[in-house]
């Protein structure tokens, strides 16, 4: 009986650690979609459509614009301006998510 309980305990602990270790970090695309950035912005190169595509820029080639990562992060936090404008909506996620998002957006090039 003790042996069976030990095996069960080991199995439960192994399952917990295996699921914890293999949990994937969200990608920039995940952060973009989960943050509902596609409410305004499309990323046609990634097959992401926007409900307001005519009003806001497609970000498919944002990486070609020469924006520094730190500047993009500040812009999305409404701490810096681009083209003399603040971003209309402040990013609501965690800093780690914002970093992943900014890195991903800057990889989007022709």
C-alpha positions in Angstrom: 0.0 0.0 0.0 2.8 2.4 0.9 4.5 1.6 -2.4 1.4 2.4 -4.4 0.9 5.7 -2.6 4.6 6.6 -3.3 4.2 5.8 -7.0 1.0 8.0 -7.1 2.7 10.8 -5.3 5.7 10.6 -7.7 3.4 10.5 -10.7 1.5 13.6 -9.5 4.6 15.6 -8.8 6.2 14.5 -12.1 3.1 15.6 -14.0 3.0 19.0 -12.2 6.7 19.7 -13.0 6.4 18.5 -16.6 3.5 20.7 -17.3 5.2 23.7 -15.6 8.5 23.2 -17.5 6.9 22.6 -20.9 4.5 25.6 -20.6 5.3 27.9 -23.5 5.8 31.6 -23.2 3.3 33.6 -25.3 4.6 34.8 -28.6 4.4 38.4 -29.8 1.5 37.4 -32.0 -0.3 35.9 -28.9 0.2 39.1 -27.0 -1.1 41.1 -29.9 -4.2 39.0 -30.2 -4.8 38.6 -26.5 -4.4 42.3 -26.0 -6.9 42.9 -28.7 -4.5 45.1 -30.7 -6.3 43.8 -33.8 -9.4 45.8 -32.8 -7.6 48.7 -34.5 -4.5 47.3 -36.2 -4.2 44.6 -38.9 -1.1 42.6 -39.6 -1.9 41.3 -43.1 1.5 39.6 -43.4 0.4 37.4 -40.4 -3.2 36.9 -41.6 -4.5 39.2 -38.8 -7.4 41.3 -39.8 -8.7 44.4 -38.1 -12.2 45.6 -37.5 -11.0 49.2 -38.3 -8.4 48.6 -41.0 -9.3 51.7 -42.9 -8.7 53.9 -39.8 -5.5 52.5 -38.3 -2.2 51.4 -40.0 -1.5 47.9 -40.9 1.6 46.9 -38.9 2.9 44.2 -41.4 6.1 46.0 -42.0 6.6 48.0 -38.8 10.1 46.7 -38.5 11.1 48.6 -41.6 10.3 51.9 -40.1 13.5 52.2 -38.0 11.8 52.6 -34.7 13.9 51.6 -31.7 12.5 49.0 -29.4 12.7 51.2 -26.4 10.9 53.9 -28.2 8.1 51.5 -29.3 7.7 50.3 -25.7 7.5 53.9 -24.4 5.0 54.7 -27.2 2.8 51.8 -26.3 2.9 52.8 -22.6 1.9 56.4 -23.7 5.2 57.7 -22.4 6.6 58.8 -25.8 5.2 60.2 -29.1 5.6 58.9 -32.6 4.8 61.4 -35.4 3.9 63.9 -32.6 1.1 61.7 -31.3 0.7 59.4 -28.3 -0.7 55.9 -28.8 -4.5 56.1 -28.3 -4.5 53.2 -25.8 -2.0 52.4 -23.1 -0.8 48.8 -23.1 -2.5 47.1 -20.2 -0.3 43.9 -19.9 2.8 43.2 -18.0 6.2 44.6 -19.0 7.4 41.1 -20.0 4.5 40.8 -22.4 5.1 44.3 -23.8 8.8 43.4 -24.4 7.7 40.3 -26.3 5.2 42.3 -28.3 7.7 45.0 -29.2 10.3 42.5 -30.3 7.8 40.7 -32.5 6.4 43.9 -34.1 10.0 45.0 -35.0 10.6 41.6 -36.8 7.8 42.4 -39.2 9.6 43.4 -42.4 9.3 43.0 -46.1 
